[in-house]
Amino acid sequence: MKAANGGLPGSIWDSYSSFANTRGGCIICGVKERPDGSWKTTGLQNLPKLKKDFWDIIHNKKKVSRCLLTETDTEEYTYHGDVILVIKVPQASRVQKPIYLDNDVFGKTYRRDHEGDYICSEDEVRAMIRDSSNDTPDMKVLGNQSISDFSQSSIKNYRIRYNTRHSDSAWTELSDDDFLVRIGAASDDAKDDKGRPCPTAAGLLMLGQEYIITREFPEYFLDYREKLDPSIRWTDRVQSQSSDWSGNVYDFFTMVYPKITSDFKKPFMTDGPYRVEETPKHLAVREAIANCLVNTDYYQRWGVTIEKYPDRIILSNPGNIRVGESQMLKGGVSEPRNKNMLKMFNLIGIGEHAGSGVPDIFQAWKNEGLEEPKVQEIVEREKPDRTVLTLPLVAVGINGTATGQGTNMVTDDQASDQAGDQANDPNVEDNIERLLYFCKEPRSKAEIQKFLNVKSTRYVRQHYIIPLLNDGRLKRTIPDKPSSPKQKYVRS
């Protein structure tokens, strides 16, 4: 980043905001990018004054909403006689976001994607504001709604499950209205025209009817897709907009969990006189589904998607990881996006509140001898953040490579030998559709590989990039240098 007129670079504050609102990063002052993509130092003049100006401005709340830095976050270096300044910007915590400029939260809040800094949309800013509160969105009391619009079958089934687990609880004798208040699905703070407690957002999401839910959450959508036969687009599908069931979160969970685990082995195990029907693998999947549903931002677009393939399960939900990816993988800190929904799941023995859910999933997969799960936090311009958890159903061999369990599985070595043979990958057709949408902006081969969640770059090139280049649906950004390290691909 080159200093402007001997002073601080003009774009330094945009980058500060974008790094703070994304995953952190480094701002380097005193360097310039060459046309070929390499960098050269330009040096800084009068560094003491530049640093003083920097600290004066970053502490000026009329310019920057919050200073996240300490003195140790800036370092100066001398390279070939040129002085450069490195500013390390940490990621802001959820309660600190959004970090914005010029007292303009909706016009000067920045985030970062692979292309650089960009101004956040109003939806992105509102998502950060929602996440900054300790009162999660599902605690909201919906004074304009009524629990009479809840699915009565959902309430009945939930209560049966609760009563089985808590047979000695005084709540088993309560009326439906009082029970719903106790579990956080309704609140006495507001009453409808019949004097009944009004629902909370959690209650509406968990037990409501889909057409009522979308009045409060217009983007609400739940989708389970199962593709076990490559000749059929979807071998099974459950979506919240179907008219033959309630479309709520609780019923979605009870329908989808058995489908995902239907082909899991159930070895004979007992706990005292009782047979245990669920293995740690079952419990890990149950935790993963609950975690996905509880941490969804239901105001965001694209909705929840859960997909089952012969070789993997993919769970995707709108919303970033509130505690950050590294902390989530460590465990020990629980900050669900929807606390009331988590409580309602906990009361029937689903989900956990100790922050150990994801580490337990990883451990269960390791104990099963399966490939390690993958967690991705996806940030893309003009799209809501998404969290994606992939659970491979492929065993790891002695040398650490996949053994190929699962229908139509292809190892990386086999993929290299089977160039152009798309029949070996049952997901190529669907992935091509996703890839072409992804490549509406120029993407590198590495970005495409990460997006498709494929290990082999050669496989990506042979099965996706080359066929799409050949049929004209994809083109190179540097057509005269096909092997350029800066090569990217964009939809034609």
C-alpha positions in Angstrom: 0.0 0.0 0.0 1.6 3.2 -1.2 1.5 6.3 1.0 -0.4 9.2 -0.6 1.5 12.5 -0.9 3.9 11.4 1.8 1.0 10.8 4.2 -1.1 7.8 5.2 -2.4 5.7 2.2 -5.9 6.9 1.3 -7.4 3.4 1.5 -5.9 2.4 4.8 -9.2 2.9 6.7 -11.3 1.0 4.2 -8.9 -1.9 4.7 -8.9 -1.5 8.5 -12.7 -1.8 8.5 -12.8 -4.7 6.1 -10.1 -6.8 7.9 -11.8 -6.1 11.3 -15.2 -7.2 10.0 -13.9 -10.3 8.2 -11.0 -12.4 9.5 -8.3 -9.9 10.3 -5.2 -9.2 8.2 -2.1 -7.1 7.7 -1.9 -3.6 6.1 1.6 -2.9 4.7 2.4 0.7 4.1 5.4 1.6 1.9 5.0 -1.0 -0.8 3.6 -1.0 -4.3 2.3 -3.7 -6.7 4.0 -4.0 -10.0 2.0 -4.8 -13.2 3.1 -8.4 -13.1 1.7 -8.9 -9.6 5.0 -8.7 -7.7 5.7 -6.1 -5.1 8.4 -3.5 -4.6 9.1 -1.2 -1.6 8.6 2.5 -2.0 9.6 3.5 1.5 8.0 5.9 3.9 9.1 9.4 4.8 8.9 10.9 8.2 7.6 7.7 9.9 7.2 9.2 13.4 4.7 11.7 12.0 2.9 9.1 10.0 2.5 6.9 13.1 1.2 9.8 15.2 -1.3 10.7 12.5 -2.4 7.0 12.4 -3.0 6.8 16.1 -4.8 10.2 16.2 -7.2 9.2 13.5 -7.9 5.6 14.7 -8.9 7.0 18.1 -11.2 9.6 16.5 -14.7 8.1 16.7 -15.9 10.5 14.1 -13.6 8.7 11.7 -13.4 5.1 13.0 -16.1 3.5 15.1 -13.7 1.5 17.3 -10.0 1.1 17.7 -9.0 -2.6 18.0 -5.2 -2.0 18.0 -2.5 -1.7 20.6 1.1 -0.4 20.2 2.3 -4.0 19.6 0.0 -4.3 16.5 2.3 -2.0 14.5 5.8 -2.8 13.5 8.4 -1.1 11.2 11.0 -2.7 9.0 13.8 -1.6 6.8 14.2 -3.4 3.5 17.0 -2.4 1.0 17.0 1.0 2.7 13.3 1.5 2.5 11.2 1.8 5.6 7.8 0.0 5.7 5.1 -0.1 8.3 3.1 -3.3 9.0 -0.2 -2.9 10.8 -1.8 -6.1 12.1 -5.6 -5.8 12.3 -7.3 -8.4 14.4 -10.8 -9.7 13.7 -13.4 -7.8 15.7 -15.5 -9.9 18.1 -19.1 -10.3 17.4 -20.0 -7.7 20.1 -17.6 -5.2 18.5 -18.9 -5.4 15.0 -19.6 -3.7 12.7 -16.5 -1.6 12.5 -17.4 1.4 10.3 -16.1 4.8 9.2 -17.3 8.4 9.2 -20.2 7.7 11.5 -22.0 6.0 8.6 -22.7 2.4 9.6 -24.8 1.5 6.5 -22.6 3.4 4.0 -19.1 2.9 5.3 -18.9 -0.6 6.7 -16.4 -2.7 4.7 -15.7 -6.4 4.4 -13.1 -8.3 2.4 -13.3 -11.1 -0.1 -10.6 -12.5 -2.4 -10.9 -9.4 -4.6 -10.4 -6.7 -2.0 -12.4 -4.4 0.2 -16.1 -3.8 -0.6 -18.9 -1.8 1.1 -21.3 -4.1 2.9 -24.9 -4.3 1.9 -27.6 -3.3 4.4 -28.4 -6.9 5.0 -24.8 -7.7 5.9 -24.6 -4.8 8.4 -27.9 -5.8 10.0 -26.7 -9.4 10.4 -23.6 -8.1 12.2 -25.8 -5.9 14.4 -28.1 -8.8 15.3 -25.1 -10.9 16.2 -23.6 -8.2 18.4 -26.5 -8.5 20.9 -26.5 -10.9 23.8 -30.2 -11.3 23.3 -30.4 -13.6 20.3 -33.0 -13.0 17.6 -35.1 -16.0 18.5 -35.9 -14.4 21.9 -38.0 -11.8 20.3 -41.7 -11.9 21.4 -44.0 -11.7 18.4 -46.9 -9.7 19.6 -48.6 -9.8 16.2 -48.6 -13.6 16.1 -50.6 -16.3 18.0 -49.7 -19.7 19.3 -53.0 -20.9 17.9 -51.1 -20.9 14.5 -48.6 -23.5 15.8 -48.7 -27.0 14.4 -50.7 -29.0 16.9 -49.1 -32.2 15.8 -45.7 -30.7 16.3 -46.6 -29.6 19.9 -48.0 -33.1 20.6 -44.9 -34.9 19.3 -42.5 -32.5 21.1 -44.4 -33.0 24.4 -44.3 -36.8 24.0 -40.6 -36.7 23.5 -40.2 -34.3 26.5 -42.4 -36.4 28.8 -40.5 -39.6 27.9 -37.2 -37.9 28.9 -38.6 -36.0 31.9 -41.3 -38.3 33.3 -41.0 -36.9 36.8 -41.1 -33.2 35.7 -44.0 -31.0 36.9 -44.1 -29.6 33.4 -45.7 -32.8 32.1 -49.0 -31.8 33.7 -49.1 -28.3 32.4 -51.5 -27.0 29.8 -50.0 -26.5 26.3 -50.0 -22.7 26.8 -48.1 -22.9 30.1 -45.7 -25.6 28.8 -44.8 -23.4 25.7 -44.0 -20.5 28.0 -41.8 -22.7 30.2 -39.7 -24.0 27.3 -39.3 -20.5 25.7 -41.7 -21.1 22.8 -44.1 -18.4 24.0 -44.1 -15.4 26.4 -46.6 -14.0 28.9 -45.1 -10.5 28.2 -47.6 -10.2 25.3 -51.1 -11.7 24.9 -53.2 -12.2 21.8 -56.8 -11.2 21.4 -57.9 -14.4 23.2 -55.6 -13.8 26.1 -53.1 -16.5 25.2 -49.4 -15.9 25.4 -47.8 -14.7 22.2 -45.1 -16.9 20.5 -41.4 -16.1 20.6 -39.4 -16.3 17.4 -37.9 -19.6 18.6 -41.4 -21.0 19.2 -42.6 -20.0 15.8 -39.5 -21.4 14.0 -39.6 -24.7 16.0 -43.3 -25.4 16.1 -45.1 -23.0 13.7 -46.6 -23.5 10.3 -44.3 -22.6 7.3 -46.7 -20.0 5.8 -46.9 -18.2 9.2 -43.1 -18.5 9.8 -42.4 -16.7 6.5 -44.4 -13.7 7.7 -41.6 -13.0 10.3 -38.8 -14.6 8.4 -39.4 -14.0 4.6 -36.2 -15.8 3.6 -36.9 -18.9 5.7 -36.3 -22.2 3.8 -35.2 -25.7 4.8 -34.0 -28.2 2.2 -32.8 -31.8 2.5 -31.5 -33.4 -0.7 -30.4 -37.0 -1.0 -28.6 -38.2 -4.1 -27.6 -41.9 -3.8 -28.3 -42.9 -7.4 -26.3 -40.9 -10.0 -29.0 -41.6 -12.6 -31.6 -39.7 -10.6 -31.4 -36.0 -9.8 -32.5 -36.4 -6.2 -33.4 -39.8 -4.7 -35.2 -38.1 -1.9 -36.0 -34.5 -1.0 -37.7 -32.7 1.9 -38.3 -29.0 1.8 -40.2 -26.6 4.1 -42.4 -25.3 1.3 -44.0 -28.7 0.8 -47.7 -28.6 1.6 -47.8 -32.1 3.2 -46.1 -31.2 6.5 -45.7 -28.2 8.8 -42.4 -27.0 7.4 -41.1 -26.0 10.9 -37.6 -26.7 12.2 -38.6 -29.4 14.8 -40.4 -31.5 12.2 -37.6 -31.0 9.7 -35.1 -32.4 12.2 -37.3 -35.4 13.1 -37.8 -36.2 9.4 -34.2 -35.7 8.2 -32.2 -37.3 11.0 -33.6 -40.8 10.3 -33.0 -40.4 6.6 -29.4 -39.4 7.0 -28.6 -42.3 9.4 -30.8 -44.9 7.8 -27.9 -46.9 6.4 -25.6 -46.4 9.4 -24.7 -49.7 11.1 -26.3 -50.4 14.5 -24.2 -53.0 16.3 -25.8 -54.7 19.2 -25.1 -52.7 22.4 -26.8 -52.5 25.7 -27.0 -50.0 28.6 -28.1 -52.1 31.5 -31.3 -53.9 30.4 -31.8 -51.5 27.5 -30.6 -51.8 23.9 -28.8 -48.8 22.6 -29.9 -47.9 19.1 -27.5 -45.0 18.5 -23.8 -45.2 18.0 -21.4 -42.3 18.5 -21.6 -41.8 14.7 -25.4 -41.4 15.0 -25.0 -38.9 17.9 -22.4 -36.9 16.0 -24.8 -36.5 13.0 -27.6 -35.6 15.4 -25.4 -33.0 16.9 -24.3 -31.7 13.5 -28.0 -31.2 12.3 -29.0 -29.5 15.6 -25.9 -27.3 15.4 -26.7 -26.3 11.9 -30.4 -25.4 12.7 -29.6 -23.6 15.9 -26.9 -21.4 14.4 -28.8 -20.3 11.3 -29.5 -16.7 10.7 -33.1 -17.1 9.6 -33.4 -13.5 8.3 -30.7 -14.2 5.7 -31.2 -15.5 2.2 -30.5 -19.0 0.8 -31.7 -21.0 3.8 -30.6 -24.3 5.3 -29.4 -27.0 3.0 -28.5 -30.5 4.0 -27.2 -32.9 1.4 -26.5 -36.6 1.5 -24.3 -38.3 -1.1 -22.8 -41.8 -1.1 -19.4 -40.4 0.1 -20.4 -37.4 2.3 -23.0 -35.4 4.1 -22.9 -31.6 3.7 -24.7 -29.2 6.1 -24.9 -25.5 5.1 -26.5 -22.6 6.9 -26.6 -18.8 6.5 -24.6 -17.1 9.2 -20.9 -17.0 10.1 -19.3 -18.8 13.1 -20.0 -16.5 16.1 -17.1 -17.7 18.2 -14.7 -17.9 15.2 -13.5 -21.0 13.4 -10.4 -21.7 15.5 -12.4 -21.4 18.8 -15.2 -23.6 17.5 -12.7 -26.3 16.6 -11.1 -26.1 20.1 -14.5 -26.1 21.9 -15.3 -24.8 25.4 -17.2 -21.7 24.3 -20.8 -21.8 23.4 -22.5 -18.8 21.7 -25.4 -20.2 19.7 -27.1 -17.7 17.3 -30.5 -18.8 18.6 -30.4 -19.6 22.4 -34.1 -20.4 22.8 -34.0 -22.9 20.0 -31.0 -24.6 21.6 -32.9 -24.7 24.9 -35.9 -26.4 23.2 -33.6 -28.9 21.6 -31.7 -29.5 24.8 -34.9 -30.2 26.7 -35.5 -33.3 24.5 -31.9 -34.5 24.6 -30.7 -33.0 21.4 -27.7 -30.7 21.1 -25.4 -29.5 23.8 -24.6 -26.2 25.6 -20.9 -26.7 26.5 -19.2 -25.7 23.3 -18.0 -29.2 22.7 -20.3 -30.2 19.9 -18.0 -29.7 17.0 -14.9 -31.3 18.7 -17.1 -34.2 19.6 -18.2 -34.6 16.0 -14.5 -34.6 14.9 -13.6 -37.2 17.6 -16.5 -39.5 16.6 -15.4 -39.4 13.0 -11.8 -40.1 14.0 -13.0 -43.1 16.1 -15.0 -44.4 13.2 -11.8 -44.3 11.0 -13.4 -41.8 8.6 -11.8 -38.9 6.9 -11.7 -35.7 9.0 -14.7 -33.4 8.7 -14.2 -30.0 7.1 -15.6 -26.7 8.3 -15.7 -23.7 6.0 -16.8 -20.2 6.7 -17.7 -18.7 3.3 -17.7 -15.0 2.7 -18.8 -13.8 -0.8 -19.7 -10.4 -2.1 -23.5 -9.8 -2.4 -24.2 -13.2 -0.6 -24.8 -13.9 3.1 -22.1 -15.6 5.0 -22.5 -19.3 5.1 -21.1 -22.0 7.4 -20.5 -25.4 5.7 -19.7 -28.6 7.5 -18.8 -31.6 5.4 -18.8 -35.1 7.0 -17.0 -37.6 4.8 -18.3 -41.1 4.7 -15.0 -42.4 3.4 -12.7 -44.5 5.6 -9.0 -43.6 5.9 -6.5 -46.3 5.0 -3.3 -47.2 6.7 -1.3 -44.7 4.7 -3.8 -41.9 5.4 -5.5 -42.1 2.0 -9.1 -42.8 1.3 -10.1 -46.4 1.0 -12.9 -45.6 -1.4 -15.8 -46.7 0.7 -19.1 -45.4 -0.7 -20.7 -45.8 -4.0 -18.9 -44.4 -7.1 -15.9 -43.1 -4.9 -12.8 -42.1 -6.9 -9.4 -41.6 -5.2 -7.2 -38.7 -6.3 -4.8 -41.1 -8.1 -7.7 -42.7 -9.9 -9.0 -39.3 -10.9 -5.6 -38.5 -12.5 -5.8 -41.7 -14.6 -9.4 -41.2 -15.6 -9.2 -37.7 -17.2 -12.5 -36.6 -18.7 -14.4 -39.6 -17.4 -17.2 -37.7 -15.6 -19.2 -40.9 -15.1 -17.0 -41.7 -12.1 -18.2 -38.7 -10.2 -22.0 -38.7 -9.7 -21.9 -35.0 -8.7 -20.2 -33.5 -11.7 -23.5 -32.4 -13.3 -24.7 -30.6 -10.2 -21.2 -29.2 -9.4 -20.9 -27.8 -12.9 -24.1 -25.7 -12.3 -22.8 -24.5 -9.0 -19.4 -23.8 -10.5 -20.7 -21.7 -13.4 -22.6 -19.6 -10.9 -19.5 -19.3 -8.7 -17.5 -18.2 -11.8 -19.6 -15.2 -12.6 -16.6 -13.4 -11.1 -13.0 -14.5 -12.1 -11.8 -17.4 -10.0 -8.4 -19.1 -9.7 -8.0 -22.9 -9.9 -7.3 -23.0 -6.2 -10.5 -21.1 -5.5 -12.5 -23.5 -7.6 -10.9 -26.5 -5.9 -11.8 -25.1 -2.5 -15.3 -24.2 -3.6 -15.9 -27.8 -4.9 -14.2 -29.3 -1.9 -12.0 -31.6 -4.0 -8.6 -32.6 -3.0 -6.9 -33.0 -6.3 -6.2 -29.9 -8.4 -5.5 -32.1 -11.4 -8.9 -33.7 -11.0 -10.6 -30.2 -10.9 -8.7 -29.3 -14.1 -9.5 -32.4 -16.0 -13.1 -32.9 -15.0 -14.4 -29.4 -14.7 -12.1 -26.6 -16.1 -11.0 -28.2 -19.4 -14.5 -29.5 -20.3 -16.1 -26.1 -19.6 -13.4 -24.3 -21.6 -13.8 -26.7 -24.5 -17.6 -26.2 -24.7 -17.2 -22.4 -24.3 -19.0 -22.0 -21.0 -15.8 -20.9 -19.2 -13.0 -18.7 -20.5 -9.5 -17.7 -19.3 -8.8 -14.2 -18.1 -5.3 -14.4 -19.6 -6.0 -16.3 -22.9 -2.6 -15.9 -24.3 -0.9 -17.4 -21.3 -2.8 -20.6 -20.3 -0.2 -21.6 -17.7 0.1 -18.2 -16.0 0.2 -18.5 -12.2 -2.2 -15.5 -12.2 -4.7 -17.3 -14.5 -8.3 -17.2 -13.6 -11.5 -18.5 -15.1 -14.8 -16.7 -15.6 -18.2 -17.7 -17.0 -18.6 -16.9 -20.7 
